[in-house]
Amino acid sequence: MQVTIDKNSGYCFGVEFAIKMAEDEMETSEKLYCLGDIVHNDMEVRRLSNKGLVVIDREELQELRDCKVLIRAHGEPPETYKTAIENNIELIDASCPVVLKLQHRVKTAFDRMERENGQIVIYGKKGHAEVIGLTGQTLEKAIVVMEDSDLDKIDFQKPVTLFSQTTKSTKGFYELSHKIQERIKNSNSEFEEVPFNANDSICRQVSNREPQLQRFSQENDVILFVSGKKSSNGKALYQVCLGQNPRSYFIENETELDPEWFKSNDKVGVCGATSTPMWLMEQVKSHLEMMSENALPI
């Protein structure tokens, strides 16, 4: 059996940067709080928790005083910064630069849409940490859409500016953009032109992984996709693998490996989401190789 780890898988720059900041800070701080899971991977959250990182939610943030709090790569709404000032909290800001730039673009577009009686629409998952940060730039007026049924929230007779959560599918974004254009066209006479501005704000570090994973999935007999079950990016990228290789399996760690999935001469590919640490994929690879060496029925 040949086992290969996809060299393009693993942390994106933003997540890697946030974890490095957390580890550096914990070397000198007695306690460091983190607003939400630093990454959507329970194994990594547990590892950092053992080093002293304490995960809190927004309600707990309101009660904290005179301490340090890490802002993870997903970014935060303006309200979080306001709370920090009021409570004398030092923020260790590990917001991804790509997300920060998008927040600024959304805020600028929102100010313009307010003047033009228009709407900000965000293609993303309602309640996702990044989306909360983005809607915060719009006084919570942005319309979050993901399914076709969500389109009914939009007034197609008013200007629309569309953005995307950075980790969403490029294909999904352009399909949604086309549907909004069609609904605008069908809701207005041919003499009326309602402004529509679609901004592809998907991170290319994420979107470029789709074609890379398609090739990787075709090159191997079996695909082991390693990801936390809470990762929306992981769910999307796993579907890319499954679309190319029906022998693709979604696992959180090596304990979920099933000998029935494998044959002795299989080429097995191990890959993961932007929130999957390399050490975890290496752990899965080592465990599978040990299973093979011990002549288990694989």
HUWO-V497835 format. One record per residue. N is the residue number from 1. RES is the residue in one letter. PHI is phi as a letter, one per 30 degrees, with the letter a starting at -180 (999 if undefined). PSI is psi in whole degrees, 0 to 359 (999 if undefined). D_FIRST is the distance of its C-alpha to the first C-alpha in Angstrom with 2 decimals. Layout:
n & res & phi & psi & d_first
N & RES & PHI & PSI & D_FIRST
N & RES & PHI & PSI & D_FIRST
This chain:
n & res & phi & psi & d_first
1 & M & 999 & 136 & 0.00
2 & Q & c & 125 & 3.78
3 & V & c & 125 & 6.51
4 & T & b & 136 & 10.03
5 & I & c & 134 & 13.42
6 & D & d & 119 & 16.16
7 & K & d & 343 & 18.82
8 & N & c & 353 & 21.57
9 & S & d & 172 & 20.97
10 & G & j & 189 & 22.86
11 & Y & e & 139 & 26.55
12 & C & d & 171 & 29.15
13 & F & e & 316 & 32.03
14 & G & d & 315 & 34.31
15 & V & d & 317 & 32.14
16 & E & d & 319 & 31.15
17 & F & d & 316 & 34.88
18 & A & d & 317 & 35.96
19 & I & d & 321 & 33.64
20 & K & d & 318 & 34.76
21 & M & d & 318 & 38.37
22 & A & d & 314 & 37.93
23 & E & d & 319 & 36.44
24 & D & d & 317 & 39.16
25 & E & d & 323 & 41.88
26 & M & d & 345 & 40.79
27 & E & d & 335 & 41.22
28 & T & c & 349 & 44.96
29 & S & c & 142 & 45.70
30 & E & d & 323 & 46.22
31 & K & b & 137 & 45.00
32 & L & b & 125 & 43.46
33 & Y & c & 153 & 43.46
34 & C & b & 128 & 41.14
35 & L & d & 94 & 42.39
36 & G & i & 165 & 39.56
37 & D & e & 130 & 35.86
38 & I & d & 333 & 35.06
39 & V & a & 150 & 31.82
40 & H & d & 62 & 30.52
41 & N & b & 111 & 27.80
42 & D & d & 327 & 28.84
43 & M & d & 317 & 26.49
44 & E & d & 321 & 28.06
45 & V & e & 319 & 31.50
46 & R & d & 319 & 31.19
47 & R & d & 314 & 30.19
48 & L & d & 329 & 33.24
49 & S & d & 322 & 35.42
50 & N & d & 340 & 34.83
51 & K & c & 351 & 36.17
52 & G & j & 8 & 39.28
53 & L & d & 124 & 38.77
54 & V & c & 117 & 40.80
55 & V & d & 130 & 40.09
56 & I & b & 165 & 43.29
57 & D & c & 182 & 44.40
58 & R & d & 328 & 47.37
59 & E & d & 319 & 49.83
60 & E & d & 328 & 49.04
61 & L & e & 322 & 49.50
62 & Q & d & 333 & 53.09
63 & E & c & 346 & 53.82
64 & L & d & 149 & 52.45
65 & R & b & 146 & 54.86
66 & D & h & 55 & 54.77
67 & C & b & 184 & 51.02
68 & K & c & 135 & 47.99
69 & V & b & 130 & 45.76
70 & L & d & 131 & 42.66
71 & I & c & 122 & 42.40
72 & R & d & 180 & 38.77
73 & A & d & 334 & 37.42
74 & H & d & 342 & 38.52
75 & G & i & 170 & 42.15
76 & E & b & 157 & 45.20
77 & P & d & 165 & 48.43
78 & P & e & 329 & 51.79
79 & E & e & 325 & 52.77
80 & T & d & 318 & 50.27
81 & Y & d & 324 & 51.91
82 & K & d & 315 & 55.32
83 & T & d & 319 & 54.43
84 & A & d & 318 & 53.17
85 & I & d & 315 & 56.51
86 & E & d & 326 & 58.54
87 & N & c & 11 & 56.66
88 & N & h & 47 & 56.43
89 & I & c & 131 & 52.63
90 & E & d & 119 & 50.89
91 & L & c & 128 & 48.06
92 & I & c & 98 & 45.00
93 & D & d & 104 & 44.18
94 & A & c & 26 & 40.52
95 & S & e & 136 & 40.96
96 & C & d & 134 & 38.72
97 & P & e & 326 & 40.96
98 & V & d & 319 & 39.77
99 & V & d & 318 & 40.89
100 & L & d & 319 & 44.16
101 & K & d & 320 & 44.97
102 & L & d & 319 & 44.36
103 & Q & e & 318 & 46.62
104 & H & d & 319 & 49.34
105 & R & d & 319 & 49.00
106 & V & d & 317 & 49.24
107 & K & d & 317 & 52.28
108 & T & d & 316 & 54.01
109 & A & d & 322 & 53.37
110 & F & d & 316 & 54.57
111 & D & e & 321 & 57.82
112 & R & d & 317 & 58.39
113 & M & d & 327 & 57.61
114 & E & d & 320 & 60.09
115 & R & d & 330 & 62.78
116 & E & c & 10 & 61.90
117 & N & h & 42 & 61.53
118 & G & c & 191 & 57.89
119 & Q & b & 143 & 54.58
120 & I & c & 127 & 51.33
121 & V & c & 132 & 48.30
122 & I & c & 121 & 44.88
123 & Y & d & 108 & 41.72
124 & G & a & 183 & 39.71
125 & K & c & 119 & 39.09
126 & K & d & 131 & 42.33
127 & G & j & 349 & 42.14
128 & H & d & 144 & 39.20
129 & A & e & 315 & 40.04
130 & E & d & 320 & 40.19
131 & V & d & 324 & 42.29
132 & I & d & 318 & 44.70
133 & G & d & 323 & 45.21
134 & L & d & 314 & 45.89
135 & T & d & 334 & 48.30
136 & G & d & 336 & 50.08
137 & Q & d & 351 & 51.15
138 & T & c & 20 & 53.04
139 & L & h & 33 & 54.96
140 & E & i & 21 & 52.53
141 & K & c & 347 & 53.94
142 & A & d & 146 & 50.75
143 & I & c & 119 & 49.44
144 & V & c & 126 & 45.75
145 & V & b & 144 & 44.11
146 & M & b & 319 & 40.68
147 & E & c & 163 & 41.41
148 & D & e & 324 & 43.91
149 & S & d & 335 & 46.28
150 & D & d & 340 & 46.54
151 & L & d & 338 & 48.29
152 & D & d & 346 & 51.40
153 & K & d & 344 & 52.01
154 & I & d & 140 & 52.82
155 & D & c & 107 & 56.36
156 & F & d & 4 & 55.84
157 & Q & c & 6 & 59.42
158 & K & b & 154 & 58.83
159 & P & e & 144 & 56.92
160 & V & b & 130 & 53.18
161 & T & c & 122 & 50.95
162 & L & c & 134 & 47.24
163 & F & b & 172 & 44.55
164 & S & b & 144 & 40.95
165 & Q & e & 138 & 39.02
166 & T & d & 339 & 36.85
167 & T & c & 11 & 33.50
168 & K & d & 168 & 34.28
169 & S & d & 134 & 32.89
170 & T & d & 316 & 34.69
171 & K & e & 314 & 34.73
172 & G & d & 322 & 36.25
173 & F & d & 313 & 38.86
174 & Y & d & 331 & 40.11
175 & E & d & 317 & 40.23
176 & L & d & 317 & 42.31
177 & S & e & 317 & 44.49
178 & H & d & 320 & 45.26
179 & K & d & 321 & 46.21
180 & I & d & 317 & 48.56
181 & Q & e & 317 & 50.18
182 & E & d & 319 & 50.77
183 & R & d & 323 & 52.26
184 & I & d & 315 & 54.55
185 & K & d & 319 & 55.66
186 & N & d & 342 & 56.38
187 & S & c & 355 & 58.22
188 & N & b & 155 & 60.66
189 & S & d & 163 & 63.09
190 & E & d & 346 & 62.41
191 & F & c & 348 & 65.09
192 & E & c & 133 & 63.37
193 & E & c & 105 & 60.52
194 & V & d & 123 & 58.67
195 & P & d & 133 & 56.72
196 & F & b & 125 & 52.93
197 & N & b & 111 & 50.79
198 & A & c & 123 & 46.97
199 & N & c & 110 & 45.16
200 & D & d & 97 & 41.42
201 & S & c & 24 & 40.69
202 & I & d & 135 & 36.91
203 & C & d & 127 & 35.11
204 & R & d & 338 & 33.31
205 & Q & d & 330 & 30.69
206 & V & d & 308 & 29.77
207 & S & d & 328 & 30.51
208 & N & d & 343 & 28.66
209 & R & d & 339 & 25.39
210 & E & d & 305 & 25.66
211 & P & d & 327 & 25.22
212 & Q & d & 318 & 22.53
213 & L & d & 327 & 20.53
214 & Q & d & 314 & 21.27
215 & R & d & 316 & 19.68
216 & F & d & 320 & 16.58
217 & S & d & 326 & 16.24
218 & Q & d & 332 & 16.71
219 & E & d & 348 & 14.13
220 & N & b & 153 & 11.15
221 & D & d & 322 & 10.43
222 & V & b & 139 & 10.74
223 & I & c & 128 & 13.02
224 & L & c & 108 & 13.87
225 & F & c & 115 & 17.42
226 & V & c & 121 & 18.86
227 & S & a & 154 & 22.66
228 & G & d & 145 & 25.81
229 & K & d & 344 & 27.34
230 & K & d & 354 & 30.63
231 & S & d & 114 & 29.35
232 & S & d & 325 & 30.89
233 & N & d & 320 & 28.92
234 & G & d & 316 & 25.67
235 & K & d & 318 & 26.81
236 & A & d & 315 & 27.73
237 & L & d & 330 & 24.57
238 & Y & d & 320 & 22.40
239 & Q & d & 328 & 24.53
240 & V & d & 315 & 23.78
241 & C & d & 313 & 20.01
242 & L & d & 327 & 20.84
243 & G & d & 335 & 23.25
244 & Q & c & 334 & 20.66
245 & N & b & 109 & 17.70
246 & P & d & 344 & 18.69
247 & R & c & 49 & 15.33
248 & S & c & 136 & 16.28
249 & Y & b & 134 & 16.98
250 & F & c & 120 & 19.58
251 & I & b & 152 & 19.24
252 & E & d & 327 & 21.55
253 & N & a & 181 & 19.43
254 & E & d & 341 & 16.59
255 & T & d & 345 & 18.89
256 & E & c & 2 & 18.56
257 & L & d & 137 & 14.87
258 & D & c & 119 & 14.97
259 & P & e & 335 & 12.52
260 & E & d & 344 & 14.06
261 & W & d & 342 & 12.52
262 & F & c & 155 & 8.96
263 & K & c & 156 & 7.83
264 & S & d & 331 & 5.47
265 & N & c & 16 & 4.93
266 & D & d & 146 & 5.32
267 & K & c & 119 & 6.05
268 & V & c & 129 & 7.40
269 & G & c & 131 & 10.75
270 & V & c & 126 & 12.93
271 & C & b & 179 & 16.62
272 & G & a & 184 & 20.03
273 & A & d & 177 & 23.80
274 & T & d & 349 & 26.48
275 & S & c & 12 & 27.08
276 & T & c & 120 & 23.59
277 & P & d & 146 & 23.50
278 & M & d & 324 & 20.82
279 & W & d & 329 & 20.76
280 & L & d & 320 & 19.74
281 & M & d & 322 & 16.73
282 & E & d & 325 & 15.72
283 & Q & d & 317 & 16.36
284 & V & d & 316 & 14.07
285 & K & d & 312 & 11.17
286 & S & d & 319 & 12.18
287 & H & d & 319 & 12.64
288 & L & d & 319 & 9.29
289 & E & d & 323 & 7.78
290 & M & d & 321 & 10.79
291 & M & d & 319 & 10.32
292 & S & d & 317 & 7.10
293 & E & d & 329 & 9.24
294 & N & d & 9 & 12.17
295 & A & h & 37 & 10.96
296 & L & d & 159 & 12.00
297 & P & d & 74 & 12.19
298 & I & b & 999 & 9.14
